[in-house]
Amino acid sequence: MIIQNLVKQAMSEDLRPFGDVTTKLIKNDKIIKAKIISNENCVVAGLSLVKATFKYSDKKINFKTKTKDGAKIKKGKVIAVIHGRAKGILKSERVALNFLSLISGVATITRKFVDKVKGKKCKICCTRKTVPNLRLIQKYGVKLGGGLNHRFNLSDEILIKDNHIAIDGNIQKLVKRAIKNRKGKKITVEVDNLKQLEKIIGLKFNRILFDNMNTKNLRKGVKLSNKLYETEASGGVTLKNVRKIASTGVKRISIGKITHSAPAIDFKLNL
């Protein structure tokens, strides 16, 4: 149902108010065969949305995948073969490729980060830095890339960040208030420095998030926290430094760019 709603919304955006006025000019609505091909190496993701997008225009379209979600593929790989009437295929082409490009882009960049920390006991996590209304499919891409989904929305867990602390004024009292009102929710506390950590260490919460800390202080923080809390690092993470960060012993690294800045993968539809 979620997939159908996303497809309907995307297709409506592309067709309002008069439909595909160019394709309407074609008189010969013959049965054609089309192939979706990758123009670059990537992790493919989003095939179910692609299929649903073509089916939206014509339920009789036959969509046959030549790979599966999460597969690492080479440039030139045929992703899927489509049989059906020309008008339905042309009408859905761009929206289908947009879904595929976006989700595959997220999966591909996530896999690159995951590969960088191989051998370390550290998970790559996404954040809430997602395209509005497309969070579900972006987080799906993260999962297919081997990453871990962080909280989906503000209701999932209590995450005390720097702005909460700045407004409230007392990190220790705020954490104690969170513990008292947790109602079964996990609690994560973000700290910018070791002094903040010292004020709350020993309190009963779940995870400590070290934000924008250098590796020297991060290593110290992890050593202090490891037996008490799950540890996570964030801020300024790149493919060049992610392994160094993982080497501090931190258990999770959260990275906004795997969703908000994932390069789209280039796919084409050939007749």
Buried (B, 14 or more C-beta within 10 A) or exposed (E): EEBEEBBEEBBEEBBEEEEBEEBEEEEEEEEBEBBBBBEBEBBBBBBBBBBBBBBBBBEEBBBEBBBEBBBBBEEEBBBBBBBBBBBBBBBBBBBBBBBBBBBBBBBBBBBBBBBBBEEBEBBBBBBBBBEEEBBEBBBBBBBBBBBBBBBBEEEEBBBBBBEBBEEEEEBEEBBBBBEEEBEEBBBBBBBBEBEBBEBBBEBEBBBBBBBBBEBEBBBBBBEBBBEBBBBBBBBEBEEEEBBEBBBBBBBBBBBBBBBBEBEBBBBEBEE
